[in-house]
Amino acid sequence: MVKRIISLALAFTVLLTLCVPPAAAFAAKNETSAASFFEDAGNKISGFFEKLFEPIVKLWRRMMTYFEVKGENVQNTKNRNAVHMLKSVTDTICDSFIITTDDGKVIVIDGGHKTETDYFIEYLKAVTGEKKPHIDAWFLSHAHDDHCEVFLEVVENRSGEVSFDRVYANFPEASFYDGYDEWAFTVLTDYYRLLPAFENKTAELKEGNVFNIGSAKFTVFYTFNPEWRNCNEGSTIMRMDLGGVSVMFTGDAGTNAGNYVVGKYADSGVLECDICKMAHHGQDGVDRNFYEAVAPEVCLWPTPSWVWDNRNGNLKTLEVRAWMEDLGVKKNYVAKDGSSLRYLYNPRIVTTTDVFEEGYPAETAVERLARLGYEGIDMGFDYWVFDGSPFLKDDYLDWARSLRARADEAGIPYTHAHAPGEANSGDVIGRSIEAASVLGAKYLVVHPVWKDENGKVIENKKEFISVNSQAIKKWLPLAEKCGVVLLSENILWGASKDPRIIAELVKEVDYDWFGWCSDTGHAHCSGYKMSVHTGDCVMEAHHQSLVAPDEERDAILTRLLEESEKLRDRMP
């Protein structure tokens, strides 16, 4: 390739040397002709080299984008409920959101400028873990370049890199905006020019639509209105419910669209959402009354630095920021700070059945914890390994079924469970996997082996990973068959207390049905700092309850619940 480029350049130089002198002599007779000739020659030379090096420049840009996304450590959230807000690589205004669901769907809202395409595709690859990502649904809020150009570029030039099932929009003909909004006119001209390539995949959004894409539910409150020729006022406003969390998407909706939605829907309460995407990049758009009706706790700002700071002095961003502060918004994610990830889940407050002593009736424990207000239960099988325990009898799965029935009646799920002993504890691990599956628990914590055969604490990382890798692999086929994910946990002795070593163990085993239970309390006790990860708020603070008289336990567990609720409010 390099030799070919050098040969072409040399040939062109020789040709230029032979042709320019006689041409210049001819052109000198007429200054106007000479100027015209050299301008034309210069344009041709520039165009030649641009065309010659275009593939190299594209390859270079894509390679640099690949390393940029790699350096950002973008999380693969396929099969998890999450929303990603992508930054602008050029610090300009654009909207680009990627949503993943726990049942494997991938949804895109808008996408950004054409200049963002390389970043969008590389980011999408990282999010999905796919070499050619597939999008189940692509929403286009309105026909402006900073929202639609990535989609148009994918259709026209990058269809070999990204595929999609369906595109949702509500667009007028291009002529509707001719003379009123040239950005929209240009985008729609390209959209309809390319439409034959995806016409069988289009779906028109209409006010009142309620539909599901996998586990994500969408409710449409507003779409394009011919009464307003400003394209921003034609932005789709819709709500997404996913993972127990509601998100309002607003495009670039203005005051007319916002007031229409508030007037029609505010009294019904359906506008109230946990998260709100700021309209028109937070610098204009809907009025304060719209945000008051939504009452979000979290805001997503697809906003570059110069808009966030109102650097030009003619934007409303500072005023809108003040509104959000007045409304008590707890967290603002801003694109100027880089791409961001928000997992969509409602953290449940969970505690262990180990708040009660060995043999305490499991049915009573379920009903009692549900009555006190807990939202999930961690079944402690480690407290059921004694003589006469139903867990150790032949009909232990019938026992588990009866517990599941009681939990269903009480309206409280078993979220996960703890196996007795360590990963090498024998048959009780298999029983725990099967019983957890019957209970409906998706996860089973299996403590790592932390002592060697002689009872000595394992301090060496390599030995620890080798021993535990061998021990846990024995149970993974059964775990997969039962649909239960096994989790190792950072505990308190030797190599087991280092969270980084547990992470390396998970990487070494490299199996979809094996992961890591991140115990922040153990890490703190061992001198390690750990950030709070997404997931349920699980409280294992059971020692005080264990030693207390039974009549005092309700008060103790109620206080634990109240403190847990405070902690949940601080989780990301």
N, C-alpha and C positions, 0 to 999 in steps of 0.2 A: 504493500500500500504506500509506504514512504517513498520507495523508488519510483513508483508511478507518479506521485505528486511532483517529485524533483524533475522527472523527465518532461512532464507537462509544462512546468515553470520555465525550464531551459528552452523548450521549443517556442513557447510564447515570447520569450525575450528575444530570440533570434528573429522571429517574425516581426516583432515590433521594431527592431533595429533596421531591418530591410525596408519597411514600409513607411516609417515616419518621415525620413529626410525628403523623399520626393513629394510626399503629400504636403509637407510643410512648405516646400518651395512653391508648390502650386497655390497653396492657401495664402501665401504672403502677398500675392497680387491683390488680394482683397482682404482688408482687416476684418471685416464682418464675417466673411467666409472662414477666415482663419480661426476666429474666436469660436464660431459655431462648430468648426471641424474638431478643434481640440476639446471642446466641451462634450461633443458626442463621443469622441474617442475615449475621453476620461470616464464617461458613464459606462461605456462598453467594457473597459478594463476593470472598473470597479465591480460591475455586474458579473464579469467572468470569474473574478476571484471570490466574490460572495458565493456564487454557485459552486465553485470548485471546493471551497472549504466548508460549505454549509453542513455536510454530513459530519465532519470532524467537530464543528462547533456544537452541533446537537448532541453528539456522543459525549463530548466533554461536559456539557451542562447536565446531562442526565447522570453521568458518573458522579459529579459534584453533589447533585441532589440526593443521590443514593447515600453518599457518606454523610450528608447533612441529616437525613432522617435517621440513619444508623446511630449517629452521635446523639440524637435526641432520645434514644432508647424508647421509641414508640411501643406501647403495649399492644400485644395481640389480644383483642377482646372478643374474638369470635366465640359465640356461644355464651356470652355474658352480656347483661344489660348495661349499655354504656353509650354516652354521647361524647364525641370528639369535636372540638372547635378548632379548625385549622388556622394558623397564622397566615398573614400575607408575607410572602418572601420579599416583596418590594416595599413594605410598609405603606401600602395603599389600602383603600377601602375595598373590602370584598366579604362575601358571606360564603362559608364553606363548612358544612357539618356532615359528619359520618356517624351513623347510629348502628350499633349491633345489638342483637337480641339473644336471649338465652336459648332460643330454639334455632339459632344459626342464620337468621336473616341479617342482611346488610342493607341499610337505607341511607341515601344521600339527600341532603337538602341543599340546593343550589350548587356551589362549587368554586366560584371565583372567576377572576380574569384569566384569559388565555395564558398569560405569563405564569400563572400558578399551576399549570397542567402537570409539569414534571413532578412538582412537589406533591400534588394531589395523588397522582398515581403511585408514587413511591410510598407515601403515607398509607394509602389504601392497601398496598401489598403488605405492609408491616402490621396493619390492624387485622387483616384477614388471614395472614400467613400463606397467601396464595400467590403464585407467580403471575397468574392472570386472574385478578379479582373479579368476582361476579357480584353485581348489585341487583337486589331483588326489586327495589323501588327507588326511583330518582324523582324528587320533587323540585320543580322550578317555581319559585315564589312569584316572580314577575320578570318582564323582559328587559332587564338591564345587563350590560356587559359584565359588571362585577359580580353578577349572580349566575349568568348563563354561559359565558364563553368557554369554561372548562368542558361543559356538556357538549357544546358545538364542536370543539376541538377533538373530543373523544370520538364523536360520531364521524367526523370528516377524515381525521388523520390517525387516530389512535385506537380504532376499534379492535385491532389485533392484540391490544394490551389490557383492555377492560371490556366486560360485557354487562348487559343489563336486561332485565325482564320487562320492565314497565316504566314509563315516564308519565308523571302526573303534573298537569298544568291547566291554566285557563287563560288562553291568549286570544286577543282579537286579531284581525288581519293586519298586516304591516301598515297598510294605508291609514288605519285609524290614528296613528301617531305622526303621520307625515305632516311636517310643518309645526307640530306641537312638541314633539320629543324625539329628536334625531337619534339619540342613543337607542331608544326602544325601536324606532323604525329600522335601524341597521341590524339590530339583533333579530328582529322578527323576519326581516328579509332573508337573513341567513338560515333562520329556523325553518321557514317554509321551503327554502331551496333544498335543504337537507332532509325534509320530512319524508320523502319516499323511502329513505334508508331505514326508518323506524316507525312508519305510520301504523303498522299493525301492533305496536307496543304502546300506543298512546291511550291515556285515560283523562277525561276532562273532569277537573275538580269543580264541584258545585256546593254552594252553601247548603248546609244540612247533611252533607255526606257523613256517614259514620261507617268506618270499615277497619278491618284488621290486616296487618302485614305481619304474619307470625303472631307473636305475643304482644306486638305493639298495636294499640288502638288509636285511630285518628278520628278527630271530630272537626269538621270544617265549619267555621263561623262566617267566613267572608271570602269572596273571590273578586275577580275583575268586575268593575261596574262602569258601563259606558257613560254614566253621568259625568265622570271625571276623566279628562284626557291626560292628566299627569300619571305617568306609568306607576310611580310609587303608590298612588292611591288604588292601583289595581293589584296590590300585593295580597296573596292568600294569607289569611290569618287562621291558624288551626292549632288544636291542642293534641298532644300525644301523651298517652298513658302507657307506661312501661315499667314493670318491676315495682308497682306500687307508688311510682313517682309520676307527677304530671309536669309537662313542659309545654309552654306556649311559644309557638313560632310565629313571627310577625312580618318577615320580609322587611320591606322599607315602608310599611304602611304609614300614612299620614294622619292628620287630625280628622279628616272626613271619614276615612275608613274606621279609625279608632272610635270615634263618637257613634258611628252606626252600630258597631258591635256592642259598645257599652249600653247604648239605649235599648237594644233588643235583648241582650242576654245577662246583663249585670245582676238583675234582681233574682235570677234563677240560681245564681252561685256557681254556674258551670265555668266561669272564667277564672275562678281561683285556682292557681297553680303553684307548685313548689318552685319551679324554675321558669324564668322568662328570658327569651332572646330579645335583646333590646332592638326596638324598631329603628330603621335607618341608621344603624351603627351607633345609636345612642346620642346622635348629635342633633336630631330633629325628629319628625315623625309624629307618633301618637302623643296625645296630651297626658297630663298627670292623671286625669280621671281614669284612663285606661289602666295604668299601672296600679292605681288604688284598687280597681276591681280585680286585677290579677293577684295582688298582694303576695308577690314572690318572696321566698327566703334567699334565693340564689339568682343572680343575673349573669347572662352570657353576653359579653360585649364584643362583637366582631369589629373591633375599633383599633386603627393604627395610632401610633404615638401622637402624631400631630393633631388628630381629631380629639383624642382623649384630653390633651392639654389645651385645646382650642387655640392652637398656635397661630392660626390665621386671624383670630379675633372676631369671626363672623358666625360662629356656631353656638348651639345651645348646650353643648356637652356639659359644661360646668353646672348649668342650671339643672339638667337632667340627673347628673350625679348627686346633686343636693336633694333632689326628690327621693332618690333611692335611699339616701341616708335617713331622711325624715320618715320613710316608710319602714325602716328597721331591717333593710336587707342585710343578711348576715355575711354573704360572700359574693364578690364580684370576680368573675373570670374575664380577663381582658386580652384580646389577641395581640396587643402590642408587647405583651410579656412572653409570647410564644404560644404554640399550640397547647391545648389543654384537654384533659380527660376527666370526665365526671361519670362515675359509676352510678347507675340508677337503681337504687334499692332503698327500702325503708328498714334501717337497722332495727332488728327486734332485740328486745332485752331478754336474754336467756340465762337460766341458771341450771345447775346440775342437781340431779336427784341425790347427790352426795351431801346435800345440806341436811339429809336425814341419815340416821345410822344404818349399819348393815341390817338387812332384813325388814326395814321399815316398809309397810305395804306399798308397793309401787302404784297401785290404783289410787290409794289415798294421797300419795305424793303428787300425782298428776292433778287431781281435783283441787288440792290445796294450793298448788302453785298457780293454777289457772284463776282461782278465786282471788288470790292476792294481786293479780294483774300482770304476771309474767306472760311473755308472748311466745315462748319456746322453751323446750326442755332438752338438756343434755343427759342422756341415759348413762349412768355410771355403772357399767357391768362389773367394774372393779370392786363394787360393794356386794356382789352376788356370787362370790366363790367360797361358800361355807357349806358344811354338811346339811343336806336337806334342801338346798337352794333349788328353786324351780328352774333356774338358769342351767343347772348341771344335770337335770333330769332328761330322759329321752324325749319328752313332749315339750321341750323348752320353746319350740316355735309356736305351739298353741298358747303358751303363757304370753309370748310376745304379741300374738294376735289379740289377746284379751286386753293387753295394755294399750294397743293401738286403738281398739274400740272405745276404751274409756277416754283416751286423749281426743278422739274425734267428737265424742259427746260433749266434752268440756270445751272444745274449740281451741285447743292448744296443740301445736305439732311437736313431734320429736325432730329437732333440727339436726342433731348429730349424737354421737355416743362415744364413750371411752372404753377401750378393751382393757381387761385385767393384765397386769404385769408388763412385760416388754414384748418386742416383736418375735422373740424366740420362745414364747410361753406355751407353745403347743396348741392343743385342741381348743382351748378357750378363745383363741384368736378366730378360728373358723366359726365357732358358735356366735361370736360377737358380730362377725360379718353378716351371717345369715339372719340373726335376730334384728340387727340394725335395719336390714332391708325390709323385714316384715313390719317394723315400727314406722317405716317411711323416712328414716334418717338418711340423708344423702352422704354423710361423712362419718367416718369412724377413726378416732384418734388411736394410733398404736404407738405407745411410747418406745423410743429407741433403746436398743441394748446398750447399757452404759457400764457394764462390768464384764470382764473376761471369764473364762471357765474356772479360774482360780479365785474369783471374787474380787479381783483387783480392778479398780476404776480405770477405764480406758481413757487415756489422755491423748494418745497419738491420733491425729486426724486421719491418716491413711488407714490405720487399723480400724478405727471407728467406722469409716465409710465402708470398708470391706466387709466387716461383720454385719452391719445393718443392711447393706445392699443384698447380701446373701439371705438374710432372715426375711426381709420384706418381700422379696421376689417370689417366695414360696406361696404367698397368699394373694398375689395380684390376679391370677386367673379366676379365682373364686370371687374376688371383689368385683371384677368386671362382669362376671356372670350375674351377680346379685345387684349390680348397679350402685355399688357403694364405693366412694372414693376413700382410700386409706391415706391418713395424714400422719407424718412424723411430727414430733413436737420438741422444741428446745426446752430441756428440763434443767436440772440444777447441779449435775455432777460431771466432772471431767470434760471431754470434748462435747458432750451433749448440751452443755450450757451455751455454746457459741452459736448464735443464729446463723452465722456465715457458713459453718460446717454443715448444719442441717440443710441449708440451701444447696450446698455442693452435693450432699447425699441425694437430694431430689433430682439434681441434674445428672448425677451418675446413673441412677436407676432409669431415668428417662422413659417413663411410662404414663400414659394418659390418666390412669386410675390411681396415681400416687402423687401426693403433694405435701404441703407443709402447714401445720397449725402454728401460727405465729403467736406465742404466749408472751405478751408484753410484760406481764408481772414477773415471770421467770427471768426475762432478759434484764429487767430493772434490778432484781435481786443479785444478778450475776455481774452487774456493772456495764451492761450493754444498753445503748440508747436505740430505741426502735420507734419509727413513726407509726401512727395508727393507720392500719390498712382498712380497706373496705370489707364489710361483712357485718354479721350480727355482733351485738355487744354482749359477750358471754362472760358472766361473772362466776368465778370459781371460789369466791370468798365464803367458804362454808365452815371454816373451823369454829367460828364463834357460835354458829347455829348448832353445831354438833355437840358442844359441851353444855349448851343451855338446856334448862328444863323445857319440855315440849310446849308448855303453856306460854313460854316467852318467845317462841320461835317466830310466830306471826309478826310480832313487832320488829324483830331483828331482820326478817326477810323483807318487810315493808320498807325499812330504812335503806337496805341494800338496793331495793328497786328505785327508790327516790334518788339515791346518789348515782345510780346507773343512768337515769334519765338525764341528769346534768351532764354526765360524760358523753352521752349520745349527742347532745346538742353541740358538743365541741368536735365531733367527728367530721371528716371532710365529706 
